[in-house]
Amino acid sequence: MGLVWITVEVRILSEENLLEFCWIPRTKVEIMEYFGVSCKATPGKYLEPLMRAGKLRHTIADQPTNRFQKFVSV
C-alpha cells in the first residue's frame, strides 16, 4: 500500500487574522466556518471585543440583530 499525502491548512483565530479575513464583509457563520470555531463562542469571545475597540463594525449598524448582518474591519 502506498503513502497518501494530505495537505491540511491550519487557520489560527487571532485578532490579526480575523481582521484580515473581515476586510471583505463576512457573516458570523462564514467567520465560524473559516476558523473552525463554535457559533456560540464567536460573538462574545472574538467579535464583541474587536467591535468595542473600534476595529470591527456591523455592516447594518442601526440593526445589530438583522439576519443579514455582516462584520467588516475598520
Secondary structure as the mmCIF struct_conf table of DSSP 4:
data_model
#
loop_
_struct_conf.conf_type_id
_struct_conf.id
_struct_conf.beg_label_comp_id
_struct_conf.beg_label_asym_id
_struct_conf.beg_label_seq_id
_struct_conf.end_label_comp_id
_struct_conf.end_label_asym_id
_struct_conf.end_label_seq_id
HELX_RH_AL_P HELX_RH_AL_P1 GLU A 15 PHE A 21
TURN_TY1_P TURN_TY1_P1 CYS A 22 TRP A 23
BEND BEND1 ILE A 24 ILE A 24
STRN STRN1 ARG A 26 ARG A 26
HELX_RH_AL_P HELX_RH_AL_P2 LYS A 28 PHE A 35
TURN_TY1_P TURN_TY1_P2 GLY A 36 GLY A 36
TURN_TY1_P TURN_TY1_P3 CYS A 39 LYS A 40
HELX_RH_AL_P HELX_RH_AL_P3 ALA A 41 ALA A 41
HELX_RH_PI_P HELX_RH_PI_P1 THR A 42 LEU A 47
HELX_RH_AL_P HELX_RH_AL_P4 GLU A 48 ARG A 52
TURN_TY1_P TURN_TY1_P4 ALA A 53 GLY A 54
BEND BEND2 LYS A 55 LYS A 55
STRN STRN2 LEU A 56 HIS A 58
BEND BEND3 THR A 59 ILE A 60
TURN_TY1_P TURN_TY1_P5 ALA A 61 ASP A 62
TURN_TY1_P TURN_TY1_P6 PRO A 64 THR A 65
TURN_TY1_P TURN_TY1_P7 ARG A 67 PHE A 68
STRN STRN3 PHE A 71 SER A 73
#
